[in-house]
Amino acid sequence: MSRSDVEIAATLHRDIKGKYPYYNISSRLTEPSRSRLNGLTEVLAPEESYWAKITHIHDPTVYKRKE
C-alpha cells in the first residue's frame, strides 16, 4: 500500500483525523476475520501470499478486538 493510498483513505474516512503519518489510529488493531479474507486472493493465495508469510508469526495478542 502506498503512502498516497493511505492519505486518500484517511481523507475519505470520516473518523480519521490528522496528517500522514500522524493519524488518530490506534496501534492496537482489529484482527480481521479469516472468513472475510477468504475472497481476497491476494491475501490467501498459496506460498507467495502475505498471509502465508505471516501465519507463523501471527500474534493475536497485538489486536485490541476481533472482527
N, C-alpha and C positions, 0 to 999 in steps of 0.2 A: 504494500500500500504506500503510495507516495505522500509526501507532505501536502501537496495540493489536494489530494483526495480527503485527507483528514481535515484540512481547513474548510473545504466545501461542505463536508458532512457536518462539521461543528457549526457552521454558519446556518445551515438549513434546520438543524435540530433546535427546537425552541427552549430546551432546558440547559443547553451547553452555553457557558459564558466564558469569556477570556480570549486571549490570542495565543497562537501557536508558540511554544509548546505548553503554555500555562493555561490549561482549561480546568474547569471545575469538575474534573472526572476523578473519581477515586481510584487508587491503585488496588483496592480490594474489589475485584471484578465479579461479574456474574458468570458462573460456569455454564457454558452453552449445553443445551440438551442434545445428546447424541442423535435422537430421533429427528431433530430439526436439521442436523448436519448431514443426514443420510442422502438428501437430494443434491448436495453440493459436491460434485465430482472432484473439484479442485482440492477439497479438504480430505476426502476419504478415498481417493484413488490409491492404487497399490504402491508399494515401496517409495516412490518418489514424492509422495504427498507429505504435506506439512503435518497432518495428523499422525501418519506412520512414524515420522521423525520424532515427534514429541511424546508419543504414547508412553514410552519407557521413562520419561522424566515428569510425567503428569503428576501434579501435587494438588489434590482437591482442597487442601487447607489454605491455599492462597486466595480462594474465592470467598467472598462475603456471603453469597447466596447461590442457589441453583435456579436455573431457568425452568 
